[in-house]
Amino acid sequence: MCGIVGILGKSAVADKVVESLRRLEYRGYDSAGIATLENGHLEICRAEGKLRNLETKLDKHPPKGHAGIGHTRWATHGKPSERNAHPHGTKRVAVVHNGIIENFRELKEELKAAGVSFRSDTDTEVVAQLVDRELLAGKDPVAAVAAVLPRLKGAFALGFLFDGKTDLLIAARRGSPLAIGYGNGEMFLGSDAIALGPFTDRIAYLEEGDWAVLTREGAEIRDETGRIVERTVQKVPAGALLVDKGNHRHFMAKEIYEQPEVISHTFGHYLDLDSETVSLPELPFDAKEVQHISITACGTALYAGAVAEYWLERFGRVPVSTDIASEFRYRETPLTPGGVTIVISQSGETADTLASLRYAKECGQKVVAVVNVPTSTIAREADVVLPILAGPEIGVASTKAFTCQLATLACLSVAFGRAKGVLSAEDEHKLVRAFMEVPRLMTEALKLSPEIEVLARTLAKARDVLYLGRGTNYPLSLEGALKLKEISYIHAEGYAGGELKHGPIALIDEKMPVVVIAPHDRIFDKTVSNMEEVAARGGKIILVTDPKGAEAAPINAVQKLILPEMPATVCPMVYSIPVQLIAYHTAVIMGTDVDQPRNLAKSVTVE
């Protein structure tokens, strides 16, 4: 995740901005920069690579401004370079930005037609230029930002600094977190409260859709309708800011809510959003010649691999087998030399998965590692690494790592489809456009949380829960059941919908909740048949679907959780949100240790 920092200080702020950015280095980044007001005028300094490169440049001409913003960037639009580093701006405004502006291309064409020239390849510069145009039209900074925010589509966090305005910062949040720090005659802004730890212990968190006007006297916060609102200022012990939960009770909740932001960085890493194509690192094999793919992993990562099996076979028309890593090598799976094995692990240290990697290499396979820790053992021993870029995941039950694994595997699947000639260039463009919408769709899915919290009060009374799905929603049903088991300790099982009548239907009675994951897709009618079988036996159906599915389902569900319509390919990523929230809220109501459930460890380094 990118890092945002803003400071309205009493003295020179450049060193403090860099210090705050250093506290966000754990998120990962490829470039950094700051903007300060020098004698009232904007000065921007940026550098590719690590913060020390930025510091070297700043040492030559130390900024003296008392107001500044800073940023550490993971590339989304445009390759890592000083040219594309943040802040971006004009003579009148500088902007730092996390997330993706989905409609940047249309906005950019509009601005070009009006004679605007662009100096970067980023979507962020579009925001700066739009605000600049409003300023040139005579609006003040607050009115200019207020005019631009409704035009932006996507999930993002923004920080603005204005030429000649030494006592003004503006911040906006939609899908990506932002915290405001209150000092004594100073104000602070951060994408993570960790960044603000050295300066203040009084923190307020912007809520979804909020935007804020900061001066040294305080902050005026407005919601997305423009109404002035109050957000609680919390006193946070300094030690708590070393690993920050934000305004959430648990790390798991924080990590669920981080998903719109982190998945935008995953897609940004693997997509060229200007050309609407997938852009992977060089692979140690010719994808066109691959005749079989093996996928091996454990737990949640295994279910990400099971979703990818559907994608790879559909897009690449290449046979795929997905195996539990702890069984993979012991059944002596015959692997053809020169074939491809994909290993998936959040930590990159999972013992069974590492053993499977070594077995595959002994068999002459080329190994692709999909990991969250690029310095891990699995990453070092693989032939190529595809990092998922989820950032540190503290909660034992994986959430954001799962969806970032899905995003990475989706991009790999499209690359295979293009190489095999199954997908046309236009097919690729359509899929990339669909991927770009995922952060926004996830933000919409998070709005179901209050409904799910109410539903969880019923689920918390259950002894057993079934999850049903078809196609890529079958692995998601397995993941949903696993999540519920992991943190609530309720027995749960996931099944392919068609398997219901081959045994599990015997369990259905009026006490059995059945979570059905069923977007209105090409096999929706088949899933309806399974729901009717459950309803006929008194089962309590919880339907996760879209508006068409909710209307077409001829059954009375206990609860219908309705998500926006979306292309089928992105459903597993977005539908993961309500599945995770069902488990989370149920566990909270039951009073279990959500972040550290009994008997479980974050990284399983023994067989």
Solvent accessible surface area in square Angstrom, and as a share of the most:
residue,aa,sasa,rsa
1,M,3,0.01
2,C,4,0.02
3,G,0,0.00
4,I,0,0.00
5,V,0,0.00
6,G,0,0.00
7,I,0,0.00
8,L,0,0.00
9,G,1,0.01
10,K,120,0.51
11,S,56,0.36
12,A,47,0.36
13,V,0,0.00
14,A,4,0.03
15,D,118,0.61
16,K,59,0.25
17,V,0,0.00
18,V,6,0.04
19,E,73,0.33
20,S,0,0.00
21,L,0,0.00
22,R,103,0.38
23,R,68,0.25
24,L,0,0.00
25,E,60,0.27
26,Y,91,0.35
27,R,8,0.03
28,G,18,0.18
29,Y,12,0.05
30,D,23,0.12
31,S,0,0.00
32,A,1,0.01
33,G,0,0.00
34,I,2,0.01
35,A,0,0.00
36,T,2,0.01
37,L,6,0.03
38,E,37,0.17
39,N,154,0.79
40,G,15,0.15
41,H,111,0.50
42,L,24,0.12
43,E,97,0.44
44,I,66,0.33
45,C,28,0.17
46,R,55,0.20
47,A,5,0.04
48,E,88,0.40
49,G,24,0.23
50,K,87,0.37
51,L,3,0.01
52,R,166,0.60
53,N,64,0.33
54,L,0,0.00
55,E,53,0.24
56,T,77,0.45
57,K,73,0.31
58,L,16,0.08
59,D,107,0.55
60,K,144,0.61
61,H,154,0.69
62,P,82,0.51
63,P,25,0.16
64,K,147,0.62
65,G,5,0.05
66,H,88,0.39
67,A,1,0.01
68,G,0,0.00
69,I,0,0.00
70,G,0,0.00
71,H,0,0.00
72,T,1,0.00
73,R,5,0.02
74,W,49,0.17
75,A,11,0.08
76,T,15,0.09
77,H,2,0.01
78,G,23,0.22
79,K,151,0.64
80,P,57,0.36
81,S,18,0.12
82,E,81,0.36
83,R,118,0.43
84,N,1,0.00
85,A,0,0.00
86,H,8,0.04
87,P,0,0.00
88,H,5,0.02
89,G,9,0.08
90,T,21,0.12
91,K,167,0.71
92,R,84,0.31
93,V,0,0.00
94,A,0,0.00
95,V,0,0.00
96,V,0,0.00
97,H,5,0.02
98,N,0,0.00
99,G,4,0.04
100,I,0,0.00
101,I,0,0.00
102,E,16,0.07
103,N,23,0.12
104,F,2,0.01
105,R,67,0.24
106,E,110,0.49
107,L,8,0.04
108,K,27,0.11
109,E,96,0.43
110,E,60,0.27
111,L,0,0.00
112,K,99,0.42
113,A,94,0.72
114,A,63,0.49
115,G,63,0.61
116,V,35,0.20
117,S,90,0.58
118,F,34,0.14
119,R,157,0.57
120,S,5,0.03
121,D,44,0.23
122,T,1,0.01
123,D,3,0.01
124,T,0,0.00
125,E,4,0.02
126,V,0,0.00
127,V,0,0.00
128,A,0,0.00
129,Q,16,0.07
130,L,3,0.02
131,V,0,0.00
132,D,8,0.04
133,R,78,0.29
134,E,35,0.16
135,L,27,0.13
136,L,115,0.57
137,A,79,0.61
138,G,68,0.65
139,K,84,0.36
140,D,82,0.43
141,P,13,0.08
142,V,49,0.28
143,A,37,0.29
144,A,0,0.00
145,V,0,0.00
146,A,40,0.31
147,A,35,0.27
148,V,2,0.01
149,L,18,0.09
150,P,104,0.66
151,R,92,0.34
152,L,4,0.02
153,K,82,0.35
154,G,2,0.02
155,A,1,0.00
156,F,2,0.01
157,A,0,0.00
158,L,0,0.00
159,G,0,0.00
160,F,0,0.00
161,L,0,0.00
162,F,2,0.01
163,D,44,0.23
164,G,50,0.48
165,K,88,0.37
166,T,67,0.39
167,D,59,0.31
168,L,19,0.09
169,L,0,0.00
170,I,0,0.00
171,A,0,0.00
172,A,3,0.02
173,R,28,0.10
174,R,62,0.23
175,G,3,0.02
176,S,0,0.00
177,P,32,0.20
178,L,2,0.01
179,A,1,0.01
180,I,0,0.00
181,G,0,0.00
182,Y,29,0.11
183,G,24,0.23
184,N,126,0.65
185,G,35,0.34
186,E,26,0.12
187,M,3,0.01
188,F,2,0.01
189,L,0,0.00
190,G,0,0.00
191,S,3,0.02
192,D,6,0.03
193,A,0,0.00
194,I,15,0.08
195,A,0,0.00
196,L,0,0.00
197,G,18,0.17
198,P,56,0.35
199,F,46,0.19
200,T,15,0.09
201,D,46,0.24
202,R,106,0.39
203,I,0,0.00
204,A,0,0.00
205,Y,20,0.08
206,L,0,0.00
207,E,80,0.36
208,E,61,0.28
209,G,9,0.09
210,D,1,0.01
211,W,22,0.08
212,A,0,0.00
213,V,19,0.11
214,L,0,0.00
215,T,44,0.26
216,R,53,0.19
217,E,172,0.77
218,G,16,0.15
219,A,31,0.24
220,E,71,0.32
221,I,7,0.04
222,R,61,0.22
223,D,18,0.09
224,E,123,0.55
225,T,114,0.66
226,G,26,0.25
227,R,157,0.57
228,I,90,0.46
229,V,17,0.10
230,E,157,0.70
231,R,52,0.19
232,T,104,0.60
233,V,60,0.34
234,Q,65,0.29
235,K,152,0.64
236,V,18,0.10
237,P,95,0.60
238,A,73,0.57
239,G,51,0.49
240,A,50,0.38
241,L,0,0.00
242,L,121,0.60
243,V,79,0.46
244,D,8,0.04
245,K,78,0.33
246,G,18,0.18
247,N,67,0.34
248,H,48,0.21
249,R,168,0.61
250,H,31,0.14
251,F,26,0.11
252,M,1,0.00
253,A,6,0.05
254,K,27,0.12
255,E,4,0.02
256,I,0,0.00
257,Y,55,0.21
258,E,7,0.03
259,Q,0,0.00
260,P,0,0.00
261,E,0,0.00
262,V,0,0.00
263,I,0,0.00
264,S,0,0.00
265,H,1,0.00
266,T,0,0.00
267,F,0,0.00
268,G,6,0.06
269,H,73,0.33
270,Y,0,0.00
271,L,7,0.04
272,D,60,0.31
273,L,2,0.01
274,D,69,0.36
275,S,53,0.34
276,E,19,0.09
277,T,37,0.22
278,V,22,0.13
279,S,61,0.39
280,L,37,0.18
281,P,57,0.36
282,E,163,0.73
283,L,35,0.17
284,P,49,0.31
285,F,33,0.14
286,D,79,0.41
287,A,11,0.09
288,K,115,0.49
289,E,108,0.48
290,V,9,0.05
291,Q,133,0.59
292,H,75,0.34
293,I,0,0.00
294,S,0,0.00
295,I,0,0.00
296,T,0,0.00
297,A,0,0.00
298,C,37,0.22
299,G,36,0.35
300,T,14,0.08
301,A,10,0.08
302,L,22,0.11
303,Y,39,0.15
304,A,0,0.00
305,G,0,0.00
306,A,19,0.15
307,V,0,0.00
308,A,0,0.00
309,E,45,0.20
310,Y,85,0.32
311,W,5,0.02
312,L,1,0.00
313,E,62,0.28
314,R,124,0.45
315,F,9,0.04
316,G,1,0.01
317,R,166,0.61
318,V,2,0.01
319,P,77,0.49
320,V,11,0.06
321,S,36,0.23
322,T,37,0.21
323,D,16,0.08
324,I,86,0.44
325,A,1,0.01
326,S,40,0.26
327,E,95,0.43
328,F,0,0.00
329,R,65,0.24
330,Y,136,0.52
331,R,130,0.47
332,E,131,0.59
333,T,13,0.08
334,P,123,0.77
335,L,19,0.10
336,T,102,0.59
337,P,100,0.63
338,G,51,0.49
339,G,13,0.13
340,V,1,0.01
341,T,0,0.00
342,I,0,0.00
343,V,0,0.00
344,I,1,0.00
345,S,3,0.02
346,Q,32,0.14
347,S,15,0.10
348,G,0,0.00
349,E,61,0.27
350,T,19,0.11
351,A,19,0.14
352,D,20,0.11
353,T,0,0.00
354,L,21,0.11
355,A,15,0.12
356,S,0,0.00
357,L,0,0.00
358,R,109,0.40
359,Y,41,0.16
360,A,0,0.00
361,K,83,0.35
362,E,142,0.64
363,C,34,0.20
364,G,36,0.35
365,Q,12,0.05
366,K,77,0.33
367,V,0,0.00
368,V,0,0.00
369,A,0,0.00
370,V,0,0.00
371,V,0,0.00
372,N,17,0.09
373,V,58,0.33
374,P,80,0.50
375,T,102,0.59
376,S,3,0.02
377,T,22,0.13
378,I,0,0.00
379,A,6,0.05
380,R,161,0.59
381,E,54,0.24
382,A,14,0.11
383,D,56,0.29
384,V,17,0.09
385,V,40,0.23
386,L,0,0.00
387,P,22,0.14
388,I,0,0.00
389,L,16,0.08
390,A,0,0.00
391,G,11,0.10
392,P,54,0.34
393,E,12,0.05
394,I,78,0.40
395,G,0,0.00
396,V,23,0.13
397,A,0,0.00
398,S,15,0.10
399,T,0,0.00
400,K,2,0.01
401,A,0,0.00
402,F,1,0.00
403,T,0,0.00
404,C,0,0.00
405,Q,3,0.01
406,L,0,0.00
407,A,0,0.00
408,T,0,0.00
409,L,2,0.01
410,A,0,0.00
411,C,0,0.00
412,L,1,0.00
413,S,0,0.00
414,V,0,0.00
415,A,23,0.18
416,F,1,0.01
417,G,0,0.00
418,R,93,0.34
419,A,39,0.30
420,K,53,0.22
421,G,61,0.59
422,V,61,0.35
423,L,18,0.09
424,S,56,0.36
425,A,46,0.36
426,E,82,0.37
427,D,53,0.28
428,E,11,0.05
429,H,45,0.20
430,K,117,0.50
431,L,21,0.10
432,V,0,0.00
433,R,96,0.35
434,A,8,0.06
435,F,0,0.00
436,M,7,0.03
437,E,54,0.24
438,V,0,0.00
439,P,1,0.00
440,R,58,0.21
441,L,3,0.02
442,M,0,0.00
443,T,10,0.06
444,E,66,0.30
445,A,0,0.00
446,L,15,0.07
447,K,110,0.47
448,L,14,0.07
449,S,12,0.08
450,P,89,0.56
451,E,72,0.32
452,I,0,0.00
453,E,74,0.33
454,V,85,0.49
455,L,6,0.03
456,A,0,0.00
457,R,129,0.47
458,T,56,0.33
459,L,1,0.00
460,A,19,0.15
461,K,171,0.72
462,A,15,0.12
463,R,208,0.76
464,D,53,0.28
465,V,1,0.00
466,L,2,0.01
467,Y,0,0.00
468,L,0,0.00
469,G,1,0.01
470,R,54,0.20
471,G,22,0.21
472,T,25,0.15
473,N,6,0.03
474,Y,67,0.25
475,P,1,0.01
476,L,0,0.00
477,S,0,0.00
478,L,40,0.20
479,E,1,0.00
480,G,0,0.00
481,A,1,0.01
482,L,37,0.19
483,K,0,0.00
484,L,0,0.00
485,K,72,0.30
486,E,31,0.14
487,I,0,0.00
488,S,1,0.00
489,Y,68,0.26
490,I,7,0.04
491,H,88,0.39
492,A,0,0.00
493,E,54,0.24
494,G,10,0.10
495,Y,60,0.23
496,A,27,0.21
497,G,0,0.00
498,G,22,0.22
499,E,87,0.39
500,L,0,0.00
501,K,113,0.48
502,H,127,0.57
503,G,42,0.40
504,P,13,0.08
505,I,32,0.16
506,A,91,0.71
507,L,92,0.46
508,I,14,0.07
509,D,60,0.31
510,E,107,0.48
511,K,155,0.66
512,M,14,0.06
513,P,5,0.03
514,V,0,0.00
515,V,0,0.00
516,V,0,0.00
517,I,1,0.01
518,A,3,0.03
519,P,7,0.04
520,H,78,0.35
521,D,41,0.21
522,R,206,0.75
523,I,44,0.22
524,F,3,0.01
525,D,109,0.56
526,K,123,0.52
527,T,5,0.03
528,V,17,0.09
529,S,54,0.35
530,N,2,0.01
531,M,0,0.00
532,E,80,0.36
533,E,43,0.19
534,V,0,0.00
535,A,43,0.33
536,A,83,0.64
537,R,117,0.43
538,G,36,0.35
539,G,11,0.10
540,K,77,0.32
541,I,3,0.01
542,I,4,0.02
543,L,0,0.00
544,V,0,0.00
545,T,0,0.00
546,D,10,0.05
547,P,66,0.42
548,K,111,0.47
549,G,0,0.00
550,A,15,0.11
551,E,155,0.69
552,A,49,0.38
553,A,8,0.06
554,P,84,0.53
555,I,18,0.09
556,N,152,0.78
557,A,24,0.19
558,V,77,0.44
559,Q,43,0.19
560,K,63,0.27
561,L,0,0.00
562,I,76,0.38
563,L,2,0.01
564,P,40,0.25
565,E,92,0.41
566,M,29,0.13
567,P,61,0.38
568,A,51,0.40
569,T,10,0.06
570,V,0,0.00
571,C,4,0.03
572,P,0,0.00
573,M,0,0.00
574,V,0,0.00
575,Y,1,0.00
576,S,1,0.01
577,I,0,0.00
578,P,0,0.00
579,V,0,0.00
580,Q,1,0.00
581,L,1,0.01
582,I,0,0.00
583,A,0,0.00
584,Y,16,0.06
585,H,19,0.08
586,T,0,0.00
587,A,0,0.00
588,V,29,0.17
589,I,71,0.36
590,M,79,0.35
591,G,64,0.62
592,T,27,0.16
593,D,77,0.40
594,V,1,0.01
595,D,16,0.08
596,Q,131,0.58
597,P,4,0.02
598,R,146,0.53
599,N,147,0.75
600,L,79,0.39
601,A,63,0.49
602,K,61,0.26
603,S,40,0.26
604,V,78,0.45
605,T,81,0.47
606,V,109,0.63
607,E,122,0.55
